[in-house]
Amino acid sequence: MEAIEGAVCAHHPATPATGVCGRCGDYACRACWDDLNARCERCVEAVGETRYYVVPPWRAAWMLFVSVGVYPLYWHYKQWASIKRADASDIWPVARAIFAGFTFFSLQGDINTQSAFREKPPLPAAGPVIFLAGGALSRLPDPFGLISNLTQFAMLPAVSRIYELASPEQREQVAGMHTRHWVVTVIGLIAWVLVILGLILPEAGGDPYGAGGPGLY
């Protein structure tokens, strides 16, 4: 990297700056610069080794199943909240989670950028496309609404890649199931039982005698 004319490092005033941190905006010299993250080393240390919310893929798959459509909203919110913290940006994580069908494309683009730094292949665009299509299916009557739950599993390649980018220490911290996961599991399984019962049981108020009524004797 070439020195920036007239700029000096924020932490080494006698040293010419070679980069501007995209997070804090300070000038950084070669010794203070982190090529992998394109940030000054102080910001990299403050943010940590990953800019994402790390979840084991197996647990994400289970949460996608038992949450009956709620977990994707939570997962996307946590990812954008982590990115906002990492970049010190002014994005709105809640809004980006609500419109996850569209913002998933930019999220995966961010993941692919970080993957390139670590010489990993980019994730295919099929994941966000399938996820967006699932959002449209959820507005249709069953069984299309139930099929839309399956399209949420298109998130798993992104979940897996984030897990790969995490350090061994971070993976250890998120291992296993915690109390909140068991609570969601119990509530989710109850919800699934109710959904299945609603599909197999006759509608309340139906005519038990068929279209012709009870008949006359």
C-alpha positions in Angstrom: 0.0 0.0 0.0 1.2 3.5 -0.9 1.4 6.3 1.6 -1.4 8.8 1.5 0.0 12.2 0.7 -0.1 14.6 3.7 -1.7 12.0 6.1 -0.1 10.5 9.2 -1.1 7.6 11.3 -3.6 8.4 14.1 -1.5 6.4 16.6 2.0 7.0 15.2 2.1 10.7 14.2 5.6 10.4 12.9 4.6 7.7 10.4 2.8 8.3 7.0 -0.6 6.7 6.8 -1.3 4.1 4.2 -5.0 3.5 4.7 -8.2 4.9 6.2 -10.2 2.7 8.5 -13.7 2.1 7.2 -15.0 1.7 10.8 -13.5 4.6 12.8 -12.3 6.8 10.0 -8.8 7.2 11.4 -5.7 7.1 9.3 -3.5 4.1 9.8 0.1 3.3 9.0 1.3 0.0 7.6 2.0 -1.3 11.1 -1.6 -0.5 12.3 -3.4 -1.8 9.2 -5.1 -5.2 8.9 -5.3 -6.3 5.2 -7.6 -9.2 5.9 -10.4 -7.0 7.3 -9.5 -3.7 5.6 -9.6 -2.0 9.0 -7.1 -0.6 11.5 -5.9 -3.2 13.9 -7.5 -1.5 16.9 -11.0 -1.8 15.3 -10.3 -5.4 14.4 -9.4 -6.1 18.0 -12.5 -4.3 19.3 -14.9 -6.0 16.9 -13.4 -9.5 17.3 -12.4 -12.1 14.8 -15.8 -12.3 13.0 -18.3 -9.7 12.0 -21.2 -12.1 12.1 -23.5 -13.9 14.6 -22.1 -17.4 14.7 -24.5 -20.4 15.0 -23.7 -24.1 14.5 -25.4 -25.3 11.3 -27.1 -28.2 13.0 -28.7 -26.0 15.6 -29.8 -23.4 13.0 -31.4 -26.3 11.0 -33.3 -27.4 14.1 -34.4 -23.9 15.0 -35.6 -23.4 11.4 -37.8 -26.5 11.8 -39.3 -25.9 15.2 -39.7 -22.1 15.1 -42.4 -22.4 12.3 -41.0 -19.4 10.4 -39.9 -17.2 13.2 -36.2 -18.1 13.4 -35.2 -16.5 10.0 -36.3 -13.1 11.3 -34.2 -13.5 14.4 -31.2 -14.8 12.5 -31.2 -12.0 10.0 -31.6 -9.4 12.7 -28.6 -10.7 14.6 -26.5 -10.7 11.5 -27.2 -7.1 10.6 -26.8 -6.0 14.3 -23.4 -7.7 14.3 -22.4 -6.0 11.0 -23.6 -2.6 12.3 -21.4 -3.0 15.4 -18.4 -4.2 13.3 -18.7 -1.3 10.8 -20.0 1.4 13.2 -22.6 2.1 10.5 -26.1 3.6 10.8 -28.0 0.7 9.2 -31.3 -0.5 10.7 -31.1 -4.2 11.6 -34.8 -4.5 12.4 -35.8 -3.1 9.0 -33.3 -5.3 7.2 -34.6 -8.4 9.1 -38.2 -7.6 8.2 -37.3 -7.3 4.5 -34.9 -10.3 4.7 -36.2 -11.7 1.4 -34.5 -8.8 -0.3 -31.6 -7.9 2.1 -30.4 -11.5 2.1 -28.7 -10.7 -1.2 -26.6 -7.9 0.2 -25.9 -10.0 3.4 -24.6 -12.9 1.3 -22.5 -10.4 -0.7 -20.9 -9.2 2.5 -20.2 -12.9 3.5 -18.7 -13.5 0.1 -16.4 -10.5 0.5 -15.1 -11.9 3.8 -14.8 -15.3 2.2 -12.6 -13.9 -0.5 -10.2 -12.5 2.1 -9.9 -16.1 3.4 -9.6 -17.6 0.0 -12.9 -19.4 0.2 -15.2 -19.8 -2.8 -18.3 -17.5 -3.1 -21.7 -18.8 -2.0 -24.1 -19.4 -4.9 -26.9 -16.9 -5.5 -29.5 -19.7 -5.3 -29.8 -19.4 -1.6 -31.2 -15.9 -1.5 -33.3 -16.5 -4.6 -35.0 -19.6 -3.0 -35.4 -17.8 0.3 -37.2 -14.9 -1.5 -39.4 -17.3 -3.4 -40.4 -18.9 -0.1 -41.6 -15.6 1.2 -44.0 -15.3 -1.7 -45.2 -18.9 -1.2 -46.0 -18.1 2.5 -48.8 -15.8 1.4 -50.6 -18.6 -0.5 -53.0 -21.1 1.1 -51.8 -24.5 2.3 -50.0 -26.6 1.3 -47.9 -23.8 -0.3 -47.6 -22.1 3.1 -46.1 -25.2 4.6 -43.8 -25.6 1.6 -42.5 -22.1 2.2 -41.0 -23.3 5.5 -38.8 -25.7 3.6 -37.4 -22.8 1.5 -36.0 -21.2 4.7 -33.4 -24.0 4.8 -31.8 -22.1 1.8 -30.2 -20.0 4.6 -28.0 -22.9 5.7 -25.1 -22.4 3.2 -24.7 -18.8 4.6 -25.0 -20.2 8.2 -22.3 -22.8 7.5 -19.9 -20.3 5.9 -20.2 -17.9 8.8 -19.4 -20.9 11.1 -16.4 -21.7 9.0 -15.1 -18.1 9.2 -15.4 -18.1 13.0 -12.4 -19.0 15.2 -12.3 -22.4 17.2 -12.9 -20.4 20.4 -16.0 -18.8 19.0 -17.3 -22.2 17.8 -16.8 -23.6 21.2 -18.7 -20.7 22.8 -21.8 -21.4 20.7 -21.7 -25.2 21.0 -24.7 -27.1 22.3 -28.2 -26.1 23.2 -29.0 -23.5 25.8 -32.1 -22.8 27.9 -33.6 -20.4 25.3 -33.2 -23.1 22.6 -35.0 -25.7 24.6 -37.9 -23.2 25.3 -38.2 -22.5 21.6 -38.1 -26.2 20.9 -41.0 -27.0 23.3 -43.1 -24.1 22.0 -42.3 -25.0 18.4 -43.2 -28.6 18.7 -46.5 -27.7 20.3 -47.1 -25.3 17.3 -46.3 -28.1 14.8 -48.8 -30.4 16.6 -51.5 -27.8 16.3 -50.6 -27.2 12.6 -50.8 -30.9 11.8 -54.1 -31.3 13.7 -55.5 -28.4 11.8 -54.7 -30.2 8.5 -56.1 -33.6 9.4 -59.2 -32.8 11.5 -62.5 -31.6 9.9 -63.3 -28.0 10.0 -65.4 -26.9 13.0 -69.0 -26.2 12.1 -69.0 -28.5 9.1 -72.2 -30.4 8.2 -71.8 -33.9 9.9 -74.6 -35.3 7.7 -73.1 -34.2 4.3 -74.6 -31.8 1.8 -78.1 -33.3 2.1 -78.6 -32.7 5.8 -80.0 -35.2 8.3 -82.8 -36.3 6.0 -86.5 -36.8 6.8 -88.0 -40.0 8.2 
